[in-house]
Amino acid sequence: MTAKSLSNNSRRIAFFAGSFDPFTVGHASVVERALAIFDAVIIGVGVNSLKAAVIDAGRRAKIISAFYESNPDVSVMTYEGLTADAALSVGACCLLRGVRSVKDFEYERDMADVNRQLSGLETVLIYSLPEHSAVSSSVVRELQAYGKDISAYLPQK
């Protein structure tokens, strides 16, 4: 199946992939703003054996699912392998990515080019809100490791 054949779907589904270790207010902001553009967002929690996750992917997916339990336009899944393959398997029309900085943009541009070549899927970038530009999962994990309150960086119901 190609991205071109998916573009005729009646629902426009974006695939938002990441490790989400943890899922932050920045991630939630991207999902919220993407729902103004797309009919649905599928959050793909990637299983990456090269990364030592604090919480296993299944548990991360359950935490994110609980946050969105009352929103039928957001679903969560875990996946292994290439992101583009996972996105195609669920009928996504594009990949969704959040960008905080020029550094993020450079990385995402390169990945978008590779994903387009592999699958035909386009990547849609949503820039972080200024108040979330310094929030990253790695910063939140580090603060947590030092016993700091991280609740301001995690989405609240």
N, C-alpha and C positions, 0 to 999 in steps of 0.2 A: 504494500500500500504506500502510496506517495503522499506528500503534503498537498499536492495539487488536488488529488481526489478527495482529501479530507476537507478542503475548503468549501465543498458543497454541503457539508453537514448543516442541519438546521440550527444546531447549537454551536456557538464559538467557544471552544474549551482551550484554556491556556494551561500548560504544564509548568509548575513552579517547583524546580528541583533544588535540593541542597541537603546538607547534612543536618541542619537545624539542631545543633548541639550547643546551646538550646535554641528554640524558636523565640525570637526577640520581638520587641515592639516594632522594630524596623521591618522585619519579615511580615508581621501582621498589617503594617501600613501598606506594604506592596500589594498584599492580597486584597485589602479593602479597596484600594484605588484601581486595581485591575478589574474588580467586579463592576466598575462603571464602564468598562470597555468590553469585557467578555461576559458571556452568559454563565460561565462556570470556571472555577479554578480547581485543578487537581494539584495538591501538594504532594510531591514525590520525595519521600525521605530516602535518600540514597544510602546503601550499605557499601561502605568503602573499607576494605580490609587493610588498606594502607594507613588509615587514620585510627588512632586509639580513641574511641568515643567514650565519654563519661557515662552516657546512658545508651543502652543498645537501641538500634533503629526501631524495633517493634514498640518499645516503651515510648520513644519520642513520638512515633506516629499516634499512639493512644493519647498522649498528652495534647497534641495538636488537634486531634479529632474531638476531644472533649471540649476544647475551646470553641470549635465551630459546630458543635452538635445541633444547634438551633438554626444553622444556615444550610439549607439544602443545595446551595450553589457552590459549596466548598466540600471537597472530599479529600481524603488523605490515604496514601498507600506507601508501602515500602517497595523498593526495587533494587535489583543488582544489575550490573552491566552498564551499557551506554545509556545516557539520559535520552538521547534522540530515539533509541529503540523503545524505551519505556513510554515516551510521549506518543509515539505512533501507535503503540499497542492499546492505548486508551482513547484514541481518536482525537488527540489534541491537534489544534490548528497551528500552534506555535509554542515556543519555549518562552517562559517569562523569567526575567532576571531583575534583581534589584542592584542599583549602582550607587555607591556612596562617594566615590572619588575618581579622579583621573586614573589612578592605579587600578581600581576595579574596572573602569571603562576599557582600558587596554586589554586586560585579561578577557573580559566578556566579549569584546570585538573579535579576538582571536578564536574563542570558543564558538561564537556565532558563525564565523566563516567555516569552521570544521563541521559543525552540526548541519549547516545548510548543504555542504558538499555531500555529507553522509546520507542525509534524509530528505532534503528539500525543505525542511522546516525553517521558518524564519524565527528570529529571536526578537522579542519585544523587551526593551529596557524601560524600567520605571526608576526614576531617580529618587533617592531618599529625601525625605523632608529634612530641612536643616537641623531640626532638633534630634534627628536620628542618625546623622551622618557619622558620628563617632561610635555608634553602637555596633558591635560585632559580637558574634558568638564567642570568639576567642577572648575578647576583653571581659565578657560576662563570666566565662569560665574561670578566668584568672581572679577576678574580684571574688567569686564564690570560693575559690581555693584559699583565699586569705580571710575568709570568714565575713566578708562584707555583705550587706543587704543588697540583693540584686533585684528586688521586686519592681523597682522603677524601670527596669530594662526588659521585663517580661510582660506580655499582654495579660490584662486582667479582664475577667468576665464582668 
